């Protein structure tokens, strides 16, 4: 029996359509099953658009917080600030092979971060910040080789920072602040050459600041406030030519302040207070204090800008809310 090209094309189209519909239905079922394990504060109606018809033919692509690629497969899930309670244990990560963006920040998720999260091989953006997550940071996150943004701040995570994070060679933003992480800063962080934002504030991190952090040539913001870091400030920081914010206060750092820091021409904010540093402040740092007192009119403009930024941060539309890195950079730009 001979097949004409048009017949073959039609058959291929039908099979492809059936495959996409099957994938979409599988992903929708996975989300519905996970939804059934969740609840909201004060019994508020939760994710009302997430529902199937009797034939289970509804595409999830128009559900709240869900976006799909051209083939109809889910590639974005943004449920930040949705008041959700529950765990991630029943979210079948393997059901979303095309997911590139996952934002569950600013909710009430508890329990551990499942190791299965490492199955999201295409993931570029992961935000689980400002929840009630506990346990360790699973080493399997290091398998997310395409990841560019990782926000796990403001949880109850403990244990040490896994060295597997050093495998995330595309990582540009890393926020682990306000947890209970302990141990040292992995020296292999110096291999994250694309890193521009690193926030380790308010943990229990101890030991020396790795000299290798001086290899982070694209680093713009470095926060390590309120830890138990010891030793001296690395002179290798002189290599951080793009650094605008250096915040190392409330540690146990000792020795003198490296005069080389004054040669960082991009540096606009440096905070070293509440350490055990000694010796004079290098005269080279005087070059950083080049701003005149801010006029009253300019103060009003700054306050207005901060209020606008705050309103954007709590906006109900997840596409309008800025990233943590963008907020930090915008605040740093104020006089």
C-alpha positions in Angstrom: 0.0 0.0 0.0 1.6 3.3 -1.1 1.5 6.5 1.0 1.5 9.9 -0.6 3.6 12.6 1.0 0.4 14.5 2.0 -0.9 11.4 3.7 2.3 10.9 5.6 2.3 14.6 6.6 -1.3 14.4 7.8 -0.6 11.2 9.8 2.5 12.8 11.4 0.5 15.9 12.3 -2.3 13.8 13.9 0.3 11.7 15.9 2.1 14.9 17.0 -1.2 16.5 18.1 -2.2 13.4 20.1 1.3 13.3 21.7 1.1 17.0 22.8 -2.5 16.5 24.0 -1.3 13.5 26.1 1.6 15.4 27.6 -0.6 18.4 28.4 -3.2 16.1 30.0 -0.5 14.4 32.0 0.9 17.7 33.3 -2.6 18.9 34.1 -3.4 15.8 36.1 -0.1 16.2 38.0 -0.9 19.8 39.0 -4.5 18.8 40.1 -3.2 16.0 42.2 -0.7 18.3 43.9 -3.4 21.0 44.4 -5.5 18.5 46.3 -2.7 18.2 49.0 -2.5 22.0 49.5 -4.6 24.5 51.4 -4.7 28.3 52.0 -4.9 30.6 54.9 -8.4 31.3 56.3 -9.9 28.8 53.8 -9.7 31.3 50.9 -10.6 29.7 47.6 -7.4 28.3 46.2 -6.4 28.3 42.5 -10.0 28.3 41.2 -8.9 28.2 37.6 -7.2 24.9 38.2 -9.9 22.4 37.2 -10.6 19.8 34.6 -13.9 19.1 32.8 -15.5 15.7 32.8 -13.5 14.6 29.7 -10.3 16.0 31.2 -9.6 17.9 27.9 -8.9 21.3 29.4 -5.4 22.6 28.7 -3.6 23.9 31.8 -1.9 26.6 29.8 -4.5 29.2 30.8 -4.6 28.4 34.4 -3.4 30.9 36.9 0.4 31.0 37.2 0.9 28.5 34.4 2.5 29.2 31.0 3.3 26.8 28.2 5.6 26.6 25.2 4.5 26.4 21.6 4.0 22.7 21.9 1.5 23.1 24.7 3.8 21.8 27.4 4.2 23.7 30.7 7.4 25.7 30.8 6.6 28.2 33.6 4.9 27.9 37.0 4.7 31.1 39.0 2.6 30.8 42.2 4.4 33.4 44.3 2.4 35.2 47.0 -0.5 32.9 46.6 -1.0 32.1 50.3 -0.4 28.3 49.7 0.2 25.9 52.6 1.5 22.4 52.1 4.7 20.6 51.0 6.6 19.9 47.8 6.5 16.2 48.4 3.6 15.6 46.2 4.7 17.8 43.3 5.9 15.2 40.7 8.9 17.1 39.2 9.4 14.4 36.6 6.0 15.3 35.1 7.3 18.7 33.9 10.3 17.9 31.5 10.1 21.3 29.8 9.9 23.5 32.9 12.3 26.4 32.8 10.8 28.7 35.4 9.5 27.8 38.9 8.6 30.4 41.4 6.9 29.3 44.6 8.3 32.2 46.8 6.3 34.1 49.4 4.1 31.2 50.5 3.8 28.9 53.5 5.4 25.7 52.1 7.0 23.5 54.8 8.9 20.3 54.9 12.0 19.4 53.0 13.1 20.3 49.4 12.7 17.0 47.6 15.8 15.6 46.0 13.7 14.9 42.9 13.9 18.6 42.1 17.1 17.7 40.3 15.0 16.1 37.6 14.0 19.5 36.2 16.9 19.5 33.8 15.8 22.5 31.8 15.2 24.8 34.8 16.7 28.3 34.5 15.0 30.1 37.4 14.1 28.6 40.8 12.7 30.7 43.6 11.6 28.9 46.9 12.4 31.9 49.1 10.3 33.2 52.0 8.6 29.9 53.0 8.9 27.5 55.9 11.1 25.0 54.2 13.5 23.0 56.4 16.2 20.4 56.2 19.2 20.5 54.0 19.7 22.0 50.5 19.6 18.8 48.4 22.8 18.2 46.6 20.7 17.2 43.6 20.1 20.9 42.9 23.6 20.8 41.4 22.2 18.7 38.6 20.2 21.7 37.3 23.0 22.6 35.0 21.1 25.4 33.1 20.1 27.2 36.3 20.8 31.0 36.3 18.8 32.1 39.4 18.5 30.3 42.7 16.6 31.9 45.6 16.3 29.9 48.8 16.4 32.8 51.2 14.2 33.3 54.3 13.4 29.7 55.1 14.6 27.3 57.9 17.2 25.4 56.0 20.1 23.9 57.8 23.2 21.9 57.1 26.2 23.0 55.1 26.2 24.6 51.6 26.5 21.7 49.2 29.6 21.8 47.0 27.4 20.5 44.1 26.2 24.1 43.7 29.6 24.8 42.1 28.4 22.8 39.1 25.9 25.5 38.2 28.3 27.3 35.8 25.5 29.6 34.4 24.4 30.8 37.9 24.2 34.6 38.1 22.0 35.1 41.2 22.4 33.1 44.4 20.5 34.0 47.6 20.7 31.7 50.7 20.3 34.4 53.4 18.2 34.1 56.6 18.5 30.4 57.1 20.4 28.2 59.6 23.2 27.1 57.3 26.5 26.4 58.9 30.0 25.3 57.8 32.3 27.2 55.5 31.7 29.0 52.2 32.8 26.4 49.5 36.0 27.6 47.9 34.7 26.2 44.6 32.3 29.1 44.5 35.2 30.8 42.8 34.4 28.7 39.7 31.0 30.4 39.3 32.3 32.9 36.8 28.9 34.3 35.8 27.8 35.1 39.4 26.7 38.7 39.9 24.7 38.5 43.1 25.7 36.4 46.2 23.7 36.8 49.5 24.6 34.6 52.5 23.4 37.0 55.2 22.1 35.9 58.5 23.3 32.3 58.7 25.7 30.4 61.0 28.5 30.3 58.4 32.0 30.1 59.8 35.6 29.8 58.7 37.6 32.0 56.3 36.3 33.9 53.3 37.7 31.9 50.4 40.5 33.6 48.4 38.8 32.1 45.4 35.9 34.5 45.6 38.3 37.0 44.0 37.9 35.1 40.8 34.2 36.2 40.5 34.9 38.9 37.9 31.2 39.6 37.3 30.2 39.9 41.0 28.3 43.1 41.7 26.8 42.5 45.1 28.3 40.4 48.0 26.4 40.1 51.3 27.8 38.0 54.2 26.4 40.0 57.1 25.6 38.3 60.5 27.6 35.1 60.3 30.7 33.8 62.2 33.3 34.4 59.5 36.9 34.7 60.8 40.3 35.6 59.4 41.1 38.6 57.2 39.4 40.2 54.2 41.0 38.6 51.1 43.3 40.9 49.1 42.0 39.0 46.1 38.9 41.1 46.3 40.9 43.7 44.3 40.0 41.6 41.2 36.3 42.3 41.7 36.2 45.3 39.4 32.4 45.3 39.0 31.6 45.1 42.7 29.2 47.8 43.9 28.2 46.5 47.3 30.4 44.8 49.8 28.7 44.0 53.1 30.6 41.9 55.7 29.4 43.4 59.0 28.6 41.5 62.2 31.3 38.8 61.8 34.6 38.0 63.5 36.9 39.2 60.8 40.3 40.4 62.0 43.4 42.1 60.6 43.5 45.3 58.7 41.3 46.6 55.9 43.1 45.9 52.6 44.0 49.2 51.0 43.3 47.5 47.7 39.6 47.9 48.3 40.0 51.6 47.5 40.9 50.7 43.9 37.5 49.2 43.3 36.1 52.1 41.3 32.6 50.6 41.0 32.2 50.2 44.7 29.5 52.5 46.2 28.7 50.8 49.5 31.0 49.0 51.9 29.9 47.9 55.4 32.5 46.3 57.7 31.2 47.3 61.1 31.0 45.0 64.1 34.1 42.9 63.4 37.5 42.7 65.0 39.3 44.7 62.4 42.2 46.8 63.5 44.6 49.5 62.1 43.7 52.7 60.3 41.2 53.0 57.5 43.2 53.0 54.3 43.3 56.5 52.7 42.4 54.9 49.4 38.9 54.3 50.7 38.4 58.0 50.9 37.9 58.0 47.2 34.7 56.1 47.7 33.1 58.9 49.8 32.6 61.3 46.9 28.9 62.1 47.4 27.8 65.4 48.9 24.9 65.7 51.4 21.6 64.9 49.7 19.3 67.9 49.2 15.8 67.7 50.6 14.2 67.6 47.2 16.4 64.6 46.3 15.5 62.9 49.5 11.8 63.2 48.6 12.5 61.7 45.2 14.3 58.8 46.8 11.5 58.1 49.2 9.0 58.2 46.4 11.1 55.8 44.4 11.3 53.4 47.3 7.6 53.5 47.8 7.0 52.7 44.1 9.5 49.9 44.4 7.7 48.5 47.5 4.3 48.6 45.7 5.8 46.7 42.8 7.2 44.1 45.2 3.7 43.3 46.6 1.9 43.5 43.2 -0.5 40.6 42.7 0.8 40.1 39.1 3.8 37.8 39.4 5.1 39.2 36.1 5.4 42.7 37.5 7.1 41.8 40.8 10.9 42.5 40.5 13.6 39.9 41.3 15.6 40.2 44.6 18.7 41.1 42.6 16.9 43.9 40.8 15.6 45.3 44.1 19.1 45.2 45.5 20.6 47.0 42.5 17.9 49.6 42.5 18.3 50.4 46.2 22.1 50.6 45.7 21.6 53.2 43.0 19.9 55.7 45.4 22.0 58.6 46.7 
